[in-house]
Amino acid sequence: MATTVPSLSLNNGTTIPQLGFGVFQVPPAQTADTVTKALEVGYRHIDTAQMYGNEQETGVALSASGIPRDELFVTSKLNNGFHGPDDARRTFDETLAKLGLDHIDLFLIHWPLPTLYDGDYAGTWRTLLEFVADGRARAVGVSNFQPAHLDRIVAETGVVPAVNQIEAHPFFLNDEARAATHRHGALVEAWSPIAQGAVLDDETIAEIAAAHDKTPSQVTLRWHVQRGDIVFPKTMSPERMAENFAIFDFELTDDEVAKISGLDRGEDGRTGPNPDTFDYVPA
């Protein structure tokens, strides 16, 4: 590949490409083609989930690519309806089968769901630890965990997640969750990294982008990378895939990073659900 994506070290010694490709809301019928195009651009880190409904099609693209397994990093996440131990074990088996893999690189609890399952997300976390112990997951982590959620699972199990995948972008820095993640020694993965496209219309980001002859999306992804976050923007456009991949040939100044961080709106900038109250379970 012409572009080398930096890798970050997880707390269990494995490494993860800092830039990946997400398939959230990619229709299953278009997923194999979309992932194939992303792999052709150079992406080697693919992020899917049981609730996305496109694991099998993602697996088709991975298998057909001919790319050696050890050059790929594949993430999936536990469906909100399967937090019980037996359900988690069964559906993890299904995830591996759909992806066509004998192991997954990273498997996450998608949401903590503190108001469901008697609030026992720590028990769900214990179940995920089994998948690392038996070698079928190289690492496990969490997604959308608030500081109190992280503190609890670490206190109850003694095991720190490899990552916490949280909403984070210039308009919602989510600094408390970010700080708690780092305090425990985990890495932050930022979902909705360009705020569902809202960064494209921001004057401050546009000015910085013009100064670097880059797009607002590229500048925002670069901001994430320089903050140490892992990002996996989603697009079905090959042109955008290539654009999002081209963020390693320039660098933002400390002042530019600070200006982008200054766009934070706190809780008003959140675009997704609040993890403290989110209780959606697919029918």
N, C-alpha and C positions, 0 to 999 in steps of 0.2 A: 504494500500500500504506500502511496505517496505521502499520506498523512499518518503520523504516528500518534495515536490517542494515548495520553498519559494513563498509567494505572496507579491506583491507590491501594495501600495495604489494609486489609480488614484485620480486626483484632484477633483472628484465629490463624493469621499467617497467609491466608489466601489473598489474591489480588483481584481487583475489579476495574475494568475500563471506566474512566471518569465520564465519558460520553457514551450514551447508548441510544437505542431506538425503542420508543414505546408504542404499543398497539392498542391502547385504550380507545374505544369507540371505532376501531377499524372493523367494518362488517366482516363476518367470517368468510363470506364468499370472495372477498377481496384481500383477505389477510395474506394468503400464500404469495400472491403476486407482489403485494406491498412489502412484505418482509424480504422477498427475493431482491427487489430493487434496492432496499436499504443495505443488504449484504453486498450488493454490487458496488454501491457507493463506498463501502469500506467499514460500515458498522459491524461490530463483532459482539456487542452486548445488546441483548433483546429482553425487553421487560413486558411480560404478559400477566394474566391472572385468571383464576378459575371463573370469576364473575364476568370477565370480558367475553367468554364464550368462543374464544378463537385459539385456544391452546393447540388443538389438533391441526389446524391450518398453519399455525406457526411452525409446528413440528414438521409438516410437509415441506415447507420452505427450507428449514434447517437441513433436513435429510437430503433434499435435492441439490443443495448448494455445493456439496463435495468438500466443504471446508472442514478440516480436521477438528474433531470434538474439542481438543485441548486449546483451540484458538477461539472458541465460542464461550460466551458467558450468558447463561440463561436464567432468568428470574421468573417465578410465578408466585401467586398469593392465595391464601386460604379463603374460600367463599364464606361470607358471613353466616350462612346457614349451617356450617359444619364445624362449629367450635368444640363440640363434644369429642372426647378422645377417639372413640371408634369411628365417628364420621370423619375426623381429621385424617386418621390413618387410611381409611378407605379412599378418600378423595385424593390424598397424596399419591397413592398407587395409581389412581386414574390419571392424575396430572402427568406422571412419568410415562404412562402408556400413550396418552394423547400426544405428548411431545416426542415420543419415540426415543426416549433417553433412559439410560440405566441409572443416571444420577442427575441432579439439578444443582446448579451452582449456588443459588440463593432462593430460599423459600420464606415467605413472610406471612405473619398474621395481618390480614388486610386492614381490619379495623378492630379496636379494642372492645367495642360494644359493652361499656361498663354497666349499662342498664339491663342487659340480657344475660342469660346463662348464670344467674345468681352472681353476676359480676366477676366470674372466675376466669378472667383472661390469663391469669397466672397458670391455671391448670392447662389451658390451651398451649401456653408457651412451653410447659413441661413436655407436652406431646411432641411439639416440633423438635425439641432437643433429641428425641429418639431417632429422628431421621438423620441427624449428624452422626449419632453414635453407631448407626448401622451402615454408614457410608453412602447413603442414597442422597444426601444433601451435603454439599461442601460447606455451606454456611446457612444459618437461619437468622431471621431478623423480624422486625415489626414495621408497621406502617400506621401513621396517624396516631402515634402514642404521645400523649401529653406527659409533662414531667412527672406527675404523680403516678401515671401508669408505668413509666420506666422504672421509677424508684421501687415500686412494688414488686415487679417481676424479678428485678435484680436482688432485692432483699429476700424474696421467697425461694429463689432457685440458685442464687450465686453466679448465674450465667448472664453475661451482658450480650444483647443482640449485636449482630455484626453491623446492622444499619437501622436507621429509623427513617422511613420514607414519608415525608410530610409535605403539605402544601407550602411552598416558599417561592417568592418572586419579589420584584422591587416594591410592589404595593402592599405586600404582606410578608415581612421578614420572618415572622414566626420565631422571634429571637429566644423566647423562653424555652420552647421545645428544642430549638437548635442548641442552646447552651446546655440543657440537660442531657441531650444526646452526646455532646462532646465531653461533658463531665464524666459520663460513664465509660468513655472510650470507644464510642460507636461513631460511624460516619453518617452524615446527613445525605439522603437522596431527596432532591427537590422535584415534586410533581407540580404540574401547571407552571413550568418555569418561566413562560412568557405571559402568564396571567391570561390564558385563553385568547392571546393575541392583543390584549389591551396595551402592551408596551409599544405596539406599532404606531400608536397615535400620541405618544407622550413626547412633548417638546424637548425636555431635557435629554432623554435617550436619543431622540432624533439628532440633536446637535452633536452629541458625542459620537454617534454613528457617522455623521458627515465628516467629522474631523479625522476619522480613521478610514474613510471610504468603505464603510461596512454598513450593513443593514441594522435596524433596531433589534431585530431578533438575534443577530450574531453578537451584537454588543451585550445584550442581556445574558445570553448563554456564556459569554466570556466572563461577565461579572460573576456568575455562579461559579465557574471554574476557578477563578482567582480567589473566591471565598472558601474554596475547598469542598464544594458540594458536587455530588454526582448528579448528572442530568440526562434525561432521555426524552427529548422532544418528539412529539408525534406529528406526522404529516403524511399524506398520501401522495404528495407531489414529489417526483424525483428531483425536480429543480430545488425545491425547498430542502429535501434531504441533503443534497450536496451543499446548499447554503449553510445549513445548520452544522454540517461537518467541518466547514472551513473557519474554525475559530481558534486555531492554534498558530496562526502566522502573524498575530498582533497582540499587544498587551495594553490594558487600560492603566492609566496612572492612578496613584493612590487617591488623588483628588476626584478623578472620574468615578472611581469605585464609591467614594463617599457621597458624591452627588446622586448616584443611582440609589444608594441605600437610604438617602434622605427623602426618597419618594414614599417611604413607608406610611401607611395609613392605619396601622394597628389592626384591630379586629375588624374595622370597617373595610379593610382591603381583602378580607377572606372571601374567596369565591366558592369554596366548597363547604360541606357540612362541618359543624363543630364536633370534634371527636368525643367530647364529654356527653353529648346528647344524641349523637347519630345512632339510630337503631334499625336501619333498613336491613331486611332479610329477604332475598329473592323468593318469589313464590315457587 
